Amino acid sequence: MKNISGGYLGTVVIEDGAFKVKAKHSTFELTDNRCSGMVFIGNIYENSELLEEQR
């Protein structure tokens, strides 16, 4: 597991080619290898797709 960002409202974690965004109140997760593109906490986009909140 590699912590690549500690700024903004949460933390981005890369593990086994996938990334998970741990925000203050919610967790967003993308479980494939498309770890290219910008990640914005709050309005979370990856490759121009809005990630759905995991409940």
mmCIF file of the N, C-alpha and C atoms, coordinates in Angstrom:
data_MODEL
# 
_entry.id   MODEL 
# 
loop_
_atom_site.group_PDB 
_atom_site.id 
_atom_site.type_symbol 
_atom_site.label_atom_id 
_atom_site.label_alt_id 
_atom_site.label_comp_id 
_atom_site.label_asym_id 
_atom_site.label_entity_id 
_atom_site.label_seq_id 
_atom_site.pdbx_PDB_ins_code 
_atom_site.Cartn_x 
_atom_site.Cartn_y 
_atom_site.Cartn_z 
_atom_site.occupancy 
_atom_site.B_iso_or_equiv 
_atom_site.pdbx_formal_charge 
_atom_site.auth_seq_id 
_atom_site.auth_comp_id 
_atom_site.auth_asym_id 
_atom_site.auth_atom_id 
_atom_site.pdbx_PDB_model_num 
ATOM 1   N N  . MET A 1 1  ? 0.846   -1.188 0.000   1.00 0.00 ? 1  MET A N  1 
ATOM 2   C CA . MET A 1 1  ? 0.000   0.000  0.000   1.00 0.00 ? 1  MET A CA 1 
ATOM 3   C C  . MET A 1 1  ? 0.882   1.238  0.000   1.00 0.00 ? 1  MET A C  1 
ATOM 4   N N  . LYS A 1 2  ? 0.545   2.168  -0.873  1.00 0.00 ? 2  LYS A N  1 
ATOM 5   C CA . LYS A 1 2  ? 1.339   3.387  -0.964  1.00 0.00 ? 2  LYS A CA 1 
ATOM 6   C C  . LYS A 1 2  ? 0.428   4.596  -0.837  1.00 0.00 ? 2  LYS A C  1 
ATOM 7   N N  . ASN A 1 3  ? 0.740   5.444  0.113   1.00 0.00 ? 3  ASN A N  1 
ATOM 8   C CA . ASN A 1 3  ? -0.027  6.666  0.325   1.00 0.00 ? 3  ASN A CA 1 
ATOM 9   C C  . ASN A 1 3  ? 0.567   7.750  -0.556  1.00 0.00 ? 3  ASN A C  1 
ATOM 10  N N  . ILE A 1 4  ? -0.183  8.198  -1.576  1.00 0.00 ? 4  ILE A N  1 
ATOM 11  C CA . ILE A 1 4  ? 0.389   9.140  -2.537  1.00 0.00 ? 4  ILE A CA 1 
ATOM 12  C C  . ILE A 1 4  ? -0.072  10.567 -2.336  1.00 0.00 ? 4  ILE A C  1 
ATOM 13  N N  . SER A 1 5  ? -1.089  10.781 -1.488  1.00 0.00 ? 5  SER A N  1 
ATOM 14  C CA . SER A 1 5  ? -1.571  12.143 -1.295  1.00 0.00 ? 5  SER A CA 1 
ATOM 15  C C  . SER A 1 5  ? -2.222  12.275 0.063   1.00 0.00 ? 5  SER A C  1 
ATOM 16  N N  . GLY A 1 6  ? -1.840  13.289 0.806   1.00 0.00 ? 6  GLY A N  1 
ATOM 17  C CA . GLY A 1 6  ? -2.439  13.506 2.109   1.00 0.00 ? 6  GLY A CA 1 
ATOM 18  C C  . GLY A 1 6  ? -3.136  14.839 2.201   1.00 0.00 ? 6  GLY A C  1 
ATOM 19  N N  . GLY A 1 7  ? -3.291  15.515 1.069   1.00 0.00 ? 7  GLY A N  1 
ATOM 20  C CA . GLY A 1 7  ? -3.853  16.859 1.089   1.00 0.00 ? 7  GLY A CA 1 
ATOM 21  C C  . GLY A 1 7  ? -5.354  16.875 0.872   1.00 0.00 ? 7  GLY A C  1 
ATOM 22  N N  . TYR A 1 8  ? -5.888  18.064 0.657   1.00 0.00 ? 8  TYR A N  1 
ATOM 23  C CA . TYR A 1 8  ? -7.313  18.268 0.402   1.00 0.00 ? 8  TYR A CA 1 
ATOM 24  C C  . TYR A 1 8  ? -8.142  17.700 1.543   1.00 0.00 ? 8  TYR A C  1 
ATOM 25  N N  . LEU A 1 9  ? -9.206  16.983 1.240   1.00 0.00 ? 9  LEU A N  1 
ATOM 26  C CA . LEU A 1 9  ? -10.122 16.527 2.281   1.00 0.00 ? 9  LEU A CA 1 
ATOM 27  C C  . LEU A 1 9  ? -9.947  15.065 2.641   1.00 0.00 ? 9  LEU A C  1 
ATOM 28  N N  . GLY A 1 10 ? -8.981  14.395 2.011   1.00 0.00 ? 10 GLY A N  1 
ATOM 29  C CA . GLY A 1 10 ? -8.853  12.976 2.284   1.00 0.00 ? 10 GLY A CA 1 
ATOM 30  C C  . GLY A 1 10 ? -7.518  12.442 1.834   1.00 0.00 ? 10 GLY A C  1 
ATOM 31  N N  . THR A 1 11 ? -7.447  11.129 1.682   1.00 0.00 ? 11 THR A N  1 
ATOM 32  C CA . THR A 1 11 ? -6.208  10.456 1.334   1.00 0.00 ? 11 THR A CA 1 
ATOM 33  C C  . THR A 1 11 ? -6.453  9.533  0.151   1.00 0.00 ? 11 THR A C  1 
ATOM 34  N N  . VAL A 1 12 ? -5.491  9.523  -0.773  1.00 0.00 ? 12 VAL A N  1 
ATOM 35  C CA . VAL A 1 12 ? -5.560  8.597  -1.903  1.00 0.00 ? 12 VAL A CA 1 
ATOM 36  C C  . VAL A 1 12 ? -4.575  7.462  -1.642  1.00 0.00 ? 12 VAL A C  1 
ATOM 37  N N  . VAL A 1 13 ? -5.051  6.240  -1.702  1.00 0.00 ? 13 VAL A N  1 
ATOM 38  C CA . VAL A 1 13 ? -4.226  5.068  -1.425  1.00 0.00 ? 13 VAL A CA 1 
ATOM 39  C C  . VAL A 1 13 ? -4.173  4.190  -2.670  1.00 0.00 ? 13 VAL A C  1 
ATOM 40  N N  . ILE A 1 14 ? -2.949  3.816  -3.066  1.00 0.00 ? 14 ILE A N  1 
ATOM 41  C CA . ILE A 1 14 ? -2.768  2.886  -4.186  1.00 0.00 ? 14 ILE A CA 1 
ATOM 42  C C  . ILE A 1 14 ? -2.377  1.524  -3.615  1.00 0.00 ? 14 ILE A C  1 
ATOM 43  N N  . GLU A 1 15 ? -3.101  0.492  -4.011  1.00 0.00 ? 15 GLU A N  1 
ATOM 44  C CA . GLU A 1 15 ? -2.764  -0.857 -3.555  1.00 0.00 ? 15 GLU A CA 1 
ATOM 45  C C  . GLU A 1 15 ? -3.114  -1.851 -4.649  1.00 0.00 ? 15 GLU A C  1 
ATOM 46  N N  . ASP A 1 16 ? -2.140  -2.626 -5.081  1.00 0.00 ? 16 ASP A N  1 
ATOM 47  C CA . ASP A 1 16 ? -2.336  -3.655 -6.102  1.00 0.00 ? 16 ASP A CA 1 
ATOM 48  C C  . ASP A 1 16 ? -2.965  -3.099 -7.375  1.00 0.00 ? 16 ASP A C  1 
ATOM 49  N N  . GLY A 1 17 ? -2.540  -1.915 -7.791  1.00 0.00 ? 17 GLY A N  1 
ATOM 50  C CA . GLY A 1 17 ? -3.008  -1.360 -9.051  1.00 0.00 ? 17 GLY A CA 1 
ATOM 51  C C  . GLY A 1 17 ? -4.361  -0.681 -8.998  1.00 0.00 ? 17 GLY A C  1 
ATOM 52  N N  . ALA A 1 18 ? -4.980  -0.657 -7.824  1.00 0.00 ? 18 ALA A N  1 
ATOM 53  C CA . ALA A 1 18 ? -6.264  0.024  -7.686  1.00 0.00 ? 18 ALA A CA 1 
ATOM 54  C C  . ALA A 1 18 ? -6.082  1.204  -6.749  1.00 0.00 ? 18 ALA A C  1 
ATOM 55  N N  . PHE A 1 19 ? -6.999  2.150  -6.806  1.00 0.00 ? 19 PHE A N  1 
ATOM 56  C CA . PHE A 1 19 ? -6.897  3.221  -5.832  1.00 0.00 ? 19 PHE A CA 1 
ATOM 57  C C  . PHE A 1 19 ? -8.194  3.399  -5.071  1.00 0.00 ? 19 PHE A C  1 
ATOM 58  N N  . LYS A 1 20 ? -8.046  3.855  -3.841  1.00 0.00 ? 20 LYS A N  1 
ATOM 59  C CA . LYS A 1 20 ? -9.189  4.097  -2.982  1.00 0.00 ? 20 LYS A CA 1 
ATOM 60  C C  . LYS A 1 20 ? -9.038  5.497  -2.413  1.00 0.00 ? 20 LYS A C  1 
ATOM 61  N N  . VAL A 1 21 ? -10.100 6.270  -2.451  1.00 0.00 ? 21 VAL A N  1 
ATOM 62  C CA . VAL A 1 21 ? -10.084 7.616  -1.899  1.00 0.00 ? 21 VAL A CA 1 
ATOM 63  C C  . VAL A 1 21 ? -10.814 7.581  -0.567  1.00 0.00 ? 21 VAL A C  1 
ATOM 64  N N  . LYS A 1 22 ? -10.079 7.924  0.492   1.00 0.00 ? 22 LYS A N  1 
ATOM 65  C CA . LYS A 1 22 ? -10.684 7.949  1.812   1.00 0.00 ? 22 LYS A CA 1 
ATOM 66  C C  . LYS A 1 22 ? -10.953 9.401  2.189   1.00 0.00 ? 22 LYS A C  1 
ATOM 67  N N  . ALA A 1 23 ? -12.200 9.817  2.047   1.00 0.00 ? 23 ALA A N  1 
ATOM 68  C CA . ALA A 1 23 ? -12.576 11.181 2.389   1.00 0.00 ? 23 ALA A CA 1 
ATOM 69  C C  . ALA A 1 23 ? -13.019 11.237 3.851   1.00 0.00 ? 23 ALA A C  1 
ATOM 70  N N  . LYS A 1 24 ? -13.397 12.429 4.292   1.00 0.00 ? 24 LYS A N  1 
ATOM 71  C CA . LYS A 1 24 ? -13.731 12.590 5.701   1.00 0.00 ? 24 LYS A CA 1 
ATOM 72  C C  . LYS A 1 24 ? -14.951 11.769 6.108   1.00 0.00 ? 24 LYS A C  1 
ATOM 73  N N  . HIS A 1 25 ? -15.944 11.702 5.221   1.00 0.00 ? 25 HIS A N  1 
ATOM 74  C CA . HIS A 1 25 ? -17.197 11.062 5.602   1.00 0.00 ? 25 HIS A CA 1 
ATOM 75  C C  . HIS A 1 25 ? -17.568 9.883  4.716   1.00 0.00 ? 25 HIS A C  1 
ATOM 76  N N  . SER A 1 26 ? -16.847 9.693  3.626   1.00 0.00 ? 26 SER A N  1 
ATOM 77  C CA . SER A 1 26 ? -17.198 8.636  2.672   1.00 0.00 ? 26 SER A CA 1 
ATOM 78  C C  . SER A 1 26 ? -15.930 8.009  2.109   1.00 0.00 ? 26 SER A C  1 
ATOM 79  N N  . THR A 1 27 ? -16.070 6.826  1.558   1.00 0.00 ? 27 THR A N  1 
ATOM 80  C CA . THR A 1 27 ? -14.957 6.161  0.887   1.00 0.00 ? 27 THR A CA 1 
ATOM 81  C C  . THR A 1 27 ? -15.357 5.871  -0.553  1.00 0.00 ? 27 THR A C  1 
ATOM 82  N N  . PHE A 1 28 ? -14.487 6.279  -1.478  1.00 0.00 ? 28 PHE A N  1 
ATOM 83  C CA . PHE A 1 28 ? -14.702 6.011  -2.893  1.00 0.00 ? 28 PHE A CA 1 
ATOM 84  C C  . PHE A 1 28 ? -13.621 5.039  -3.341  1.00 0.00 ? 28 PHE A C  1 
ATOM 85  N N  . GLU A 1 29 ? -14.002 4.092  -4.178  1.00 0.00 ? 29 GLU A N  1 
ATOM 86  C CA . GLU A 1 29 ? -13.029 3.066  -4.558  1.00 0.00 ? 29 GLU A CA 1 
ATOM 87  C C  . GLU A 1 29 ? -13.182 2.716  -6.030  1.00 0.00 ? 29 GLU A C  1 
ATOM 88  N N  . LEU A 1 30 ? -12.048 2.560  -6.705  1.00 0.00 ? 30 LEU A N  1 
ATOM 89  C CA . LEU A 1 30 ? -12.044 2.076  -8.087  1.00 0.00 ? 30 LEU A CA 1 
ATOM 90  C C  . LEU A 1 30 ? -11.162 0.840  -8.119  1.00 0.00 ? 30 LEU A C  1 
ATOM 91  N N  . THR A 1 31 ? -11.733 -0.301 -8.481  1.00 0.00 ? 31 THR A N  1 
ATOM 92  C CA . THR A 1 31 ? -11.010 -1.560 -8.357  1.00 0.00 ? 31 THR A CA 1 
ATOM 93  C C  . THR A 1 31 ? -10.570 -2.093 -9.713  1.00 0.00 ? 31 THR A C  1 
ATOM 94  N N  . ASP A 1 32 ? -9.962  -1.218 -10.520 1.00 0.00 ? 32 ASP A N  1 
ATOM 95  C CA . ASP A 1 32 ? -9.306  -1.702 -11.727 1.00 0.00 ? 32 ASP A CA 1 
ATOM 96  C C  . ASP A 1 32 ? -7.972  -0.982 -11.877 1.00 0.00 ? 32 ASP A C  1 
ATOM 97  N N  . ASN A 1 33 ? -7.322  -1.141 -13.009 1.00 0.00 ? 33 ASN A N  1 
ATOM 98  C CA . ASN A 1 33 ? -5.958  -0.640 -13.156 1.00 0.00 ? 33 ASN A CA 1 
ATOM 99  C C  . ASN A 1 33 ? -5.876  0.715  -13.853 1.00 0.00 ? 33 ASN A C  1 
ATOM 100 N N  . ARG A 1 34 ? -7.010  1.421  -13.980 1.00 0.00 ? 34 ARG A N  1 
ATOM 101 C CA . ARG A 1 34 ? -6.997  2.695  -14.686 1.00 0.00 ? 34 ARG A CA 1 
ATOM 102 C C  . ARG A 1 34 ? -6.589  3.823  -13.741 1.00 0.00 ? 34 ARG A C  1 
ATOM 103 N N  . CYS A 1 35 ? -5.403  3.716  -13.186 1.00 0.00 ? 35 CYS A N  1 
ATOM 104 C CA . CYS A 1 35 ? -4.953  4.708  -12.206 1.00 0.00 ? 35 CYS A CA 1 
ATOM 105 C C  . CYS A 1 35 ? -4.241  5.863  -12.896 1.00 0.00 ? 35 CYS A C  1 
ATOM 106 N N  . SER A 1 36 ? -4.822  6.337  -13.987 1.00 0.00 ? 36 SER A N  1 
ATOM 107 C CA . SER A 1 36 ? -4.286  7.501  -14.667 1.00 0.00 ? 36 SER A CA 1 
ATOM 108 C C  . SER A 1 36 ? -5.337  8.592  -14.638 1.00 0.00 ? 36 SER A C  1 
ATOM 109 N N  . GLY A 1 37 ? -4.887  9.822  -14.540 1.00 0.00 ? 37 GLY A N  1 
ATOM 110 C CA . GLY A 1 37 ? -5.815  10.935 -14.469 1.00 0.00 ? 37 GLY A CA 1 
ATOM 111 C C  . GLY A 1 37 ? -5.779  11.585 -13.101 1.00 0.00 ? 37 GLY A C  1 
ATOM 112 N N  . MET A 1 38 ? -6.501  12.675 -12.986 1.00 0.00 ? 38 MET A N  1 
ATOM 113 C CA . MET A 1 38 ? -6.485  13.445 -11.757 1.00 0.00 ? 38 MET A CA 1 
ATOM 114 C C  . MET A 1 38 ? -7.603  12.975 -10.834 1.00 0.00 ? 38 MET A C  1 
ATOM 115 N N  . VAL A 1 39 ? -7.330  13.049 -9.539  1.00 0.00 ? 39 VAL A N  1 
ATOM 116 C CA . VAL A 1 39 ? -8.330  12.703 -8.538  1.00 0.00 ? 39 VAL A CA 1 
ATOM 117 C C  . VAL A 1 39 ? -8.577  13.944 -7.691  1.00 0.00 ? 39 VAL A C  1 
ATOM 118 N N  . PHE A 1 40 ? -9.820  14.349 -7.611  1.00 0.00 ? 40 PHE A N  1 
ATOM 119 C CA . PHE A 1 40 ? -10.176 15.506 -6.805  1.00 0.00 ? 40 PHE A CA 1 
ATOM 120 C C  . PHE A 1 40 ? -11.114 15.059 -5.690  1.00 0.00 ? 40 PHE A C  1 
ATOM 121 N N  . ILE A 1 41 ? -10.697 15.287 -4.454  1.00 0.00 ? 41 ILE A N  1 
ATOM 122 C CA . ILE A 1 41 ? -11.558 14.960 -3.323  1.00 0.00 ? 41 ILE A CA 1 
ATOM 123 C C  . ILE A 1 41 ? -12.727 15.938 -3.315  1.00 0.00 ? 41 ILE A C  1 
ATOM 124 N N  . GLY A 1 42 ? -13.910 15.439 -3.070  1.00 0.00 ? 42 GLY A N  1 
ATOM 125 C CA . GLY A 1 42 ? -15.103 16.267 -3.074  1.00 0.00 ? 42 GLY A CA 1 
ATOM 126 C C  . GLY A 1 42 ? -15.858 16.049 -4.371  1.00 0.00 ? 42 GLY A C  1 
ATOM 127 N N  . ASN A 1 43 ? -15.254 16.412 -5.486  1.00 0.00 ? 43 ASN A N  1 
ATOM 128 C CA . ASN A 1 43 ? -15.779 16.055 -6.804  1.00 0.00 ? 43 ASN A CA 1 
ATOM 129 C C  . ASN A 1 43 ? -14.781 15.078 -7.394  1.00 0.00 ? 43 ASN A C  1 
ATOM 130 N N  . ILE A 1 44 ? -15.033 13.812 -7.214  1.00 0.00 ? 44 ILE A N  1 
ATOM 131 C CA . ILE A 1 44 ? -14.029 12.799 -7.511  1.00 0.00 ? 44 ILE A CA 1 
ATOM 132 C C  . ILE A 1 44 ? -14.249 12.266 -8.922  1.00 0.00 ? 44 ILE A C  1 
ATOM 133 N N  . TYR A 1 45 ? -13.263 12.526 -9.781  1.00 0.00 ? 45 TYR A N  1 
ATOM 134 C CA . TYR A 1 45 ? -13.316 12.056 -11.156 1.00 0.00 ? 45 TYR A CA 1 
ATOM 135 C C  . TYR A 1 45 ? -12.061 11.239 -11.438 1.00 0.00 ? 45 TYR A C  1 
ATOM 136 N N  . GLU A 1 46 ? -12.200 10.184 -12.224 1.00 0.00 ? 46 GLU A N  1 
ATOM 137 C CA . GLU A 1 46 ? -11.058 9.410  -12.688 1.00 0.00 ? 46 GLU A CA 1 
ATOM 138 C C  . GLU A 1 46 ? -11.336 9.078  -14.140 1.00 0.00 ? 46 GLU A C  1 
ATOM 139 N N  . ASN A 1 47 ? -10.474 9.539  -15.023 1.00 0.00 ? 47 ASN A N  1 
ATOM 140 C CA . ASN A 1 47 ? -10.698 9.379  -16.465 1.00 0.00 ? 47 ASN A CA 1 
ATOM 141 C C  . ASN A 1 47 ? -12.060 9.930  -16.874 1.00 0.00 ? 47 ASN A C  1 
ATOM 142 N N  . SER A 1 48 ? -12.434 11.086 -16.321 1.00 0.00 ? 48 SER A N  1 
ATOM 143 C CA . SER A 1 48 ? -13.667 11.809 -16.650 1.00 0.00 ? 48 SER A CA 1 
ATOM 144 C C  . SER A 1 48 ? -14.930 11.059 -16.262 1.00 0.00 ? 48 SER A C  1 
ATOM 145 N N  . GLU A 1 49 ? -14.812 10.100 -15.373 1.00 0.00 ? 49 GLU A N  1 
ATOM 146 C CA . GLU A 1 49 ? -15.986 9.386  -14.895 1.00 0.00 ? 49 GLU A CA 1 
ATOM 147 C C  . GLU A 1 49 ? -16.163 9.659  -13.406 1.00 0.00 ? 49 GLU A C  1 
ATOM 148 N N  . LEU A 1 50 ? -17.378 10.042 -13.019 1.00 0.00 ? 50 LEU A N  1 
ATOM 149 C CA . LEU A 1 50 ? -17.654 10.286 -11.604 1.00 0.00 ? 50 LEU A CA 1 
ATOM 150 C C  . LEU A 1 50 ? -17.792 8.955  -10.876 1.00 0.00 ? 50 LEU A C  1 
ATOM 151 N N  . LEU A 1 51 ? -16.976 8.781  -9.851  1.00 0.00 ? 51 LEU A N  1 
ATOM 152 C CA . LEU A 1 51 ? -17.044 7.538  -9.091  1.00 0.00 ? 51 LEU A CA 1 
ATOM 153 C C  . LEU A 1 51 ? -18.269 7.551  -8.188  1.00 0.00 ? 51 LEU A C  1 
ATOM 154 N N  . GLU A 1 52 ? -18.902 6.419  -8.081  1.00 0.00 ? 52 GLU A N  1 
ATOM 155 C CA . GLU A 1 52 ? -20.082 6.320  -7.244  1.00 0.00 ? 52 GLU A CA 1 
ATOM 156 C C  . GLU A 1 52 ? -19.660 6.017  -5.815  1.00 0.00 ? 52 GLU A C  1 
ATOM 157 N N  . GLU A 1 53 ? -20.394 6.597  -4.896  1.00 0.00 ? 53 GLU A N  1 
ATOM 158 C CA . GLU A 1 53 ? -20.051 6.424  -3.485  1.00 0.00 ? 53 GLU A CA 1 
ATOM 159 C C  . GLU A 1 53 ? -20.355 5.004  -3.046  1.00 0.00 ? 53 GLU A C  1 
ATOM 160 N N  . GLN A 1 54 ? -19.408 4.392  -2.372  1.00 0.00 ? 54 GLN A N  1 
ATOM 161 C CA . GLN A 1 54 ? -19.594 3.047  -1.836  1.00 0.00 ? 54 GLN A CA 1 
ATOM 162 C C  . GLN A 1 54 ? -20.279 3.163  -0.480  1.00 0.00 ? 54 GLN A C  1 
ATOM 163 N N  . ARG A 1 55 ? -21.450 2.545  -0.345  1.00 0.00 ? 55 ARG A N  1 
ATOM 164 C CA . ARG A 1 55 ? -22.178 2.628  0.934   1.00 0.00 ? 55 ARG A CA 1 
ATOM 165 C C  . ARG A 1 55 ? -22.151 1.285  1.631   1.00 0.00 ? 55 ARG A C  1 
# 
